[in-house]
Amino acid sequence: MMLGGNVFGWTVNEADSFRLLDRAFDLGLTFIDTADVYSRWVPGHTGGESETIIGRWFRQTGRRNQVIIATKVGIDMGDGKAGLSAKRIREAVEESLTRLQTDRIDLYQSHRDDENTPLEETLEAYSALISQGKVRFIGASNYTGARLRAAIETSRRLGIPAYQTLQPHYNLVERKNYETDLAPVVDEFGIGVIPYYSLASGFLSGKYRKPADLEGKARGRGAGKYLTDAGLRVLAELDGAAADYNSTPAAVALAWLAAQPHITAPIVSATTIEQIDTIAAAAELQLREDTIADLTSASAGL
């Protein structure tokens, strides 16, 4: 499992973020995903808050060399700082390195496709960073299948590093786009997949079962769209499986996702120690084939 850093500095303050990171590390969750834009959407924030907190945790604990850190570039940071031009990538990586208090980024990802910048320019900029030792590997997020294929074919034609990972929106109640558009490309090129919103903004944890459950929740609006007959059918199947395995709906949902072809590590955010424990438990949970099939059937068409 991969720990999502979007909540650090947003719904979790720095002190609590440190506690969550400590607990995750102790349980072996040492793959962390963040982005330069986290959490610019919060009033008074400018972006970089999550990276800054993680960097301070690295400095306090000395654990940088024991953690795989992934971050992203490309979404608007204000003042014209957006997109995937070579200039923007060169600027952004230095800013992220400074906030993270490190000399390298293990996985640097294009947060969103930039069709206004030639793929050659973007990928050659990444290649330069890899040559300089500032980035180890590169990945893509929020690409279409066609653009992902074009990017990989461009790298191969130029003889430079290609995207090794894809970060798509994929979970038990968000299957269609990934499985129809992206999975064929992933399979063709053998790309590792690290899906985000693995618990559908918390919906698959089972904590949102009626509209009243969403009130006052920062992420409730994202989960609310799944309060449908189809979504509740998936929750019912998760409830049954959780009882069968003496587990939780969240852990079962993550285990289902981890069992899908080419899924390397589902990304999951946590705001409490209990949620960190659930993520760690999900990493150890092995579902039977019949359970996977039942969950797949219950979520068909979503």
C-alpha positions in Angstrom: 0.0 0.0 0.0 1.1 3.6 -0.6 0.4 6.3 1.9 -1.4 9.3 0.4 0.0 12.7 1.5 -2.8 14.9 0.3 -4.2 15.3 3.8 -1.0 16.6 5.4 -1.5 20.3 6.1 -5.1 20.0 4.9 -7.3 17.9 7.2 -4.4 16.9 9.4 -2.1 19.4 11.1 1.7 19.0 11.2 1.9 17.4 14.7 -0.7 14.8 13.8 0.9 14.2 10.4 4.1 13.3 12.1 2.3 10.8 14.3 0.6 9.3 11.3 3.9 9.1 9.4 5.6 7.5 12.4 2.9 4.9 12.8 3.0 4.1 9.0 6.7 3.7 9.1 6.6 1.4 12.1 4.1 -0.8 10.2 6.2 -0.9 7.0 4.2 1.6 5.0 7.2 3.4 3.6 5.9 4.4 0.1 4.5 8.0 0.3 2.8 9.9 -2.4 2.3 13.7 -2.5 2.3 16.6 -5.0 3.5 20.2 -5.2 -0.1 21.5 -5.4 -1.2 19.9 -2.0 -3.0 21.7 -0.5 -3.4 24.9 -2.6 -7.2 24.6 -2.5 -7.3 25.5 1.2 -7.9 29.2 1.9 -4.6 30.8 2.8 -2.5 28.0 1.4 -0.2 28.4 -1.6 0.6 24.7 -2.3 3.6 22.8 -1.1 2.2 22.3 2.4 2.2 18.5 2.2 5.7 18.3 0.9 6.9 20.8 3.5 5.5 18.6 6.3 7.0 15.5 4.9 10.3 17.2 4.6 10.3 18.3 8.2 9.5 14.8 9.2 12.5 13.6 7.2 14.7 16.1 9.0 13.3 15.2 12.4 13.5 11.4 12.0 16.4 10.9 9.7 14.3 8.4 7.7 14.6 9.8 4.2 16.8 6.9 3.0 14.3 4.4 4.3 11.3 5.9 2.5 10.3 5.9 -1.2 8.9 9.4 -1.9 6.7 10.2 -4.9 5.5 13.7 -5.8 4.0 15.4 -8.8 4.1 18.4 -11.0 1.8 20.0 -13.6 -1.3 21.4 -11.9 -1.6 25.2 -11.6 0.3 26.6 -8.6 -0.5 30.3 -9.5 1.6 33.0 -11.0 1.8 31.1 -14.3 3.3 28.0 -12.6 1.5 25.3 -14.5 1.9 22.6 -17.1 4.7 20.4 -18.2 7.1 22.6 -20.1 10.8 22.0 -19.6 11.1 25.3 -17.8 8.3 24.5 -15.4 9.6 21.1 -14.7 13.1 22.4 -13.9 11.7 25.0 -11.6 9.2 22.7 -9.9 11.6 20.0 -9.1 13.9 22.4 -7.3 11.0 23.7 -5.3 9.9 20.2 -4.4 13.4 19.1 -3.5 13.7 22.1 -1.2 10.4 21.5 0.6 11.0 17.8 0.9 14.6 18.4 2.2 16.1 15.8 0.0 18.5 15.6 -3.0 16.3 13.3 -5.0 12.7 12.3 -5.8 12.2 8.6 -6.2 9.1 8.9 -8.5 8.3 12.2 -10.2 4.9 12.2 -11.9 3.1 14.3 -14.4 0.1 15.2 -12.4 -2.1 16.0 -15.4 -1.4 15.8 -19.1 -0.4 19.0 -20.8 -1.4 18.9 -24.4 0.0 22.4 -25.0 3.5 21.1 -24.5 5.1 18.6 -26.9 5.6 15.2 -25.3 9.2 15.4 -26.5 9.9 18.5 -24.4 8.3 17.1 -21.3 10.1 13.7 -21.5 13.5 15.1 -22.4 13.2 17.4 -19.3 12.6 14.4 -17.2 15.4 12.6 -18.8 17.8 15.4 -17.9 16.7 15.2 -14.3 17.3 11.5 -14.2 20.7 12.0 -15.6 21.4 14.6 -12.9 20.3 12.2 -10.2 17.5 14.4 -9.0 14.8 12.0 -10.1 15.0 8.2 -10.2 11.8 7.2 -12.1 9.0 9.0 -13.8 5.2 8.3 -13.9 2.0 9.7 -15.3 -1.3 10.6 -13.6 -4.7 11.5 -15.2 -3.7 10.6 -18.7 -5.9 9.1 -21.3 -4.9 5.7 -22.7 -4.1 7.3 -26.1 -1.9 9.9 -24.6 -0.2 7.5 -22.3 0.6 5.2 -25.2 1.9 8.2 -27.2 4.1 9.3 -24.4 5.7 5.8 -24.0 6.2 5.5 -27.7 7.8 8.9 -27.8 10.3 7.9 -25.1 11.1 4.7 -26.9 11.7 6.6 -30.2 14.0 9.1 -28.5 15.8 6.4 -26.5 15.1 8.2 -23.2 13.4 7.1 -19.9 9.7 6.4 -20.2 6.8 6.6 -17.7 7.1 3.5 -15.4 3.9 4.1 -13.5 0.4 5.3 -13.9 -1.7 6.9 -11.2 -5.4 6.7 -12.3 -8.7 7.1 -10.5 -9.6 3.5 -9.8 -11.5 1.6 -7.1 -14.5 -0.7 -6.7 -17.0 2.0 -7.6 -14.9 3.7 -10.3 -13.9 0.9 -12.7 -15.1 1.7 -16.2 -12.7 4.4 -17.3 -9.6 2.6 -16.1 -10.5 -0.9 -17.2 -11.7 0.1 -20.7 -9.3 2.9 -21.6 -6.1 2.6 -19.6 -5.8 -1.1 -18.6 -5.0 -2.2 -22.2 -2.1 0.3 -22.4 -0.9 -0.7 -19.0 -1.0 -4.4 -20.1 0.8 -3.7 -23.4 3.7 -1.8 -21.8 3.9 -3.5 -18.4 3.3 -0.3 -16.4 2.9 -0.4 -12.7 -0.4 1.1 -11.4 -0.8 3.1 -8.2 -4.5 4.1 -8.2 -5.7 7.1 -6.2 -9.0 7.5 -4.4 -8.7 3.8 -3.6 -11.5 4.1 -1.0 -13.6 6.4 -3.1 -13.1 9.4 -0.8 -13.9 7.2 2.2 -17.1 5.7 0.8 -15.7 2.2 0.6 -14.8 2.3 4.3 -18.6 2.1 5.0 -18.7 5.3 7.0 -21.0 7.0 4.6 -24.3 5.2 4.2 -26.9 8.0 4.2 -26.8 11.7 3.4 -26.6 12.7 7.0 -23.3 10.9 7.3 -21.8 13.4 4.9 -22.6 16.5 6.9 -19.6 18.5 8.0 -17.1 16.2 6.4 -14.3 17.8 4.3 -14.3 14.9 1.8 -18.0 14.1 2.1 -18.9 15.7 -1.1 -16.6 13.3 -3.0 -18.1 10.3 -1.3 -21.7 11.5 -1.7 -22.0 10.6 -5.4 -21.7 6.9 -4.5 -24.8 6.9 -2.3 -26.8 5.1 -5.0 -28.4 1.7 -5.1 -25.3 0.4 -7.0 -22.9 1.9 -4.4 -24.9 0.5 -1.5 -24.9 -2.9 -3.2 -21.1 -2.8 -3.2 -21.1 -1.8 0.5 -23.3 -4.8 1.3 -20.9 -7.1 -0.4 -18.0 -5.6 1.4 -19.8 -6.0 4.7 -20.3 -9.7 4.1 -16.7 -10.2 3.1 -15.4 -8.2 6.1 -17.4 -10.4 8.4 -16.1 -13.5 6.6 -12.4 -12.5 7.0 -12.8 -10.8 10.4 -11.7 -7.6 8.8 -13.2 -4.3 7.7 -14.9 -3.1 4.6 -12.0 -0.7 3.9 -9.4 -3.4 4.2 -11.4 -5.7 1.9 -11.9 -3.0 -0.7 -8.1 -2.3 -0.7 -7.3 -6.0 -0.9 -9.6 -6.4 -3.9 -7.9 -3.4 -5.6 -4.4 -4.8 -4.8 -5.4 -8.1 -6.4 -6.2 -6.6 -9.8 -3.8 -7.0 -12.7 -0.8 -4.6 -12.7 -1.8 -2.9 -9.5 1.4 -2.1 -7.7 0.2 -0.2 -4.7 -3.2 1.4 -4.0 -2.8 5.0 -2.6 -4.7 5.5 0.6 -4.8 8.6 2.8 -5.4 8.4 6.6 -6.3 11.0 9.2 -6.2 8.7 12.2 -3.9 6.0 13.7 -6.8 3.6 13.3 -6.9 4.2 9.6 -3.2 3.7 9.3 -3.7 0.3 11.0 -6.4 -0.6 8.6 -4.2 0.2 5.6 -1.4 -2.0 7.0 -3.9 -4.8 7.6 -5.1 -4.5 4.1 -1.6 -5.1 2.8 -1.6 -8.4 4.5 -5.1 -9.5 3.6 -5.3 -12.2 0.9 -8.7 -12.6 -0.6 -9.9 -15.9 -2.0 -10.8 -16.1 -5.6 -14.5 -16.4 -4.9 -14.5 -13.3 -2.8 -12.7 -11.3 -5.5 -15.2 -12.6 -8.1 -18.2 -11.7 -5.9 -16.9 -8.1 -5.4 -16.2 -7.8 -9.1 -19.7 -8.9 -9.9 -21.3 -6.6 -7.4 -19.4 -3.6 -8.8 -19.9 -4.5 -12.5 -20.7 -1.5 -14.7 -19.5 1.1 -12.2 
